[in-house]
Amino acid sequence: DAGVIQSPRHEVTEMGQEVTLRCKPISGHNSLFWYRQTMMRGLELLIYFNNNVPIDDSGMPEDRFSAKMPNASFSTLKIQPSEPRDSAVYFCASSLAPAGRPAEAFFGQGTRLTVV
Amino acid sequence: SQQGEEDPQALSIQEGENATMNCSYKTSINNLQWYRQNSGRGLVHLILIRSNEREKHSGRLRVTLDTSKKSSSLLITASRAADTASYFCATDAGGGYNKLIFGAGTRLAVHP
C-alpha cells in the first residue's frame, strides 16, 4: 500500500480564495483524521470520521472550514474563504479501529498551505 | 486543545548518549502513543503503551507509563544522528475511534 496520500503537497493562495485539500486513506482503514500543525498551536485535531461518518468536528476552527468523506477512499477539507491565519501544514491520518482495540495512526506527508 | 505536554521542548545531545523525553497529560487514557516527525514530513508511529502497562520496549526505545502521575517517558538509548527529529506523545481516551490528541513535542538534535 502507498500509505496515506495527500494532495497537493504545497498550496499558495490569495486571501479570500477557496482551498480544497484532498486525502486518500489506507485501504481498509475505517477512521480518518484531519490535523493542522502550526508553530504556535502545535498539532490540532480538526475533525475525524469513522466509517465515512463525521464523529466529532469540534476542532474545526470556524464555519469557513468544512470536511467531507463521500466514500471510504476519499476525503476533502475545504476552507472558504481562506485567510492568512489559516497558513499551516494540514495532515490527514487514517487508522483501523477494530472493536475498540487501540491502534496506531498512519499519517500522510501533509499539505503546506500558505495564504497571502 | 492539546492533551499532553512534553518536556523538554528541545534536547541536544551527542551520538551515543541516551535521550529522555517526558510527557504529561490531563485526563484518563486508554493508551498513549509516541510518534516521530522528521523535518517537513508526516508523523510516524513508534510505540503504543496501554493504560494497564507500565513499561514497553522496542529496539532502542523504552517507554514507561505512570497513570497515577499521568505521565510517560520515552528513552532512546545509544542515540544516532539519524534520531534527530521531533517526538510527540499522543493520548487516546478510548471510545473506539483511535482519536489521538498530541502534545507540543520535543525537538531532539543528535550531534555526530
Interface residues (C-beta under 8 A of the other chain):
Chain A: V4 S31 F33 Y35 G42 L43 E44 L45 Y48 N50 I55 D56 F91 A93 S95 A97 A99 G100 P102 A103 E104 A105 F106 F107 G108 Q109 G110
Chain B: S1 Q2 N30 N31 Q33 Y35 R41 G42 L43 V44 H45 L48 R50 F88 A90 D92 G94 G95 G96 Y97 N98 K99 L100 I101 F102 G103 A104 G105
